[in-house]
Amino acid sequence: MAAIDFVSNLDEDTWVHKLDPRAKLFMILGFVIIPLLFMDPRYLTGILLLGMVLWFSARIKIKPILPLLVTILILAMSAIVFATFYNYNQPDAAVLFSIGSLQATDVGLYSGLILGYRIGIPCFMTIIIISTTDPALLAKGLMKMKVPINVAFMFLGTLRFFPLVFEELTNISNAQTIRGVNKKGLKGSWNSFKLAVFPLLINSLRKSRTMGLAVESKGFSKMAWKEYYQDMKLTKRDWLAIAVTILFFAAAIYIRYVLGLGGTNSIVYS
């Protein structure tokens, strides 16, 4: 199991990397809200393609974050599969195929696609801001937006701690391989996971305690972290990104509520 490494993507010099963290947060917020407006997979596919333009322009290396991408993909695919076989009690639903007593319907499939897109799009777009922004700068950006310091630090701690957990899980998995633990098949993978849970929990608690002692020793408990040597100001590039996001959001509102498009699953009900 490979470890997640967000830091390897911070060295790029793209326009996405140069954006202020607040501008990135505003852009990602757009990709979180806009998919909720549409109920047609075709429009959601278009939103995903627009997000992929942003993804590729940031030149994000996939290999260091591949485990996280696979996890997101599994979550989205699971939602699609479960929704496909869910009985929506639609009299006009067409049965696509059956597996035993389970029936996959067209209504279930397209409902699953909508749910999968709504899970995948925000997650994939969030990876952009995580992979192109130093977590400390991201926390400062949140504080500049008047987010409480406790919330900003919790977000920062999560970004710092999450890769450590995956790294620890990788070390445990390598240790199991050296000791000859059987990982073949579903049963072997499950047994390997059960053996890894307890040491992973213990080591994670140790790391979290060390982190807690470190921040307390630096005055976090007194809320003294309010001044920084590095000043953060929005540039023309940042304002342009914010303006484009607002236009994107306005266009989505116009298409959805003025033109009345994308509000129903027109593929199924046409």
Salt bridges, closest charged atoms under 4 A:
GLU12 OE1 - ARG59 NE 3.53
ASP13 OD1 - LYS18 NZ 3.75
ASP20 OD1 - ARG22 NE 2.87
ASP40 OD2 - ARG42 NH2 3.20
ASP134 OD1 - ARG160 NH2 3.88
ASP231 OD1 - LYS144 NZ 3.59
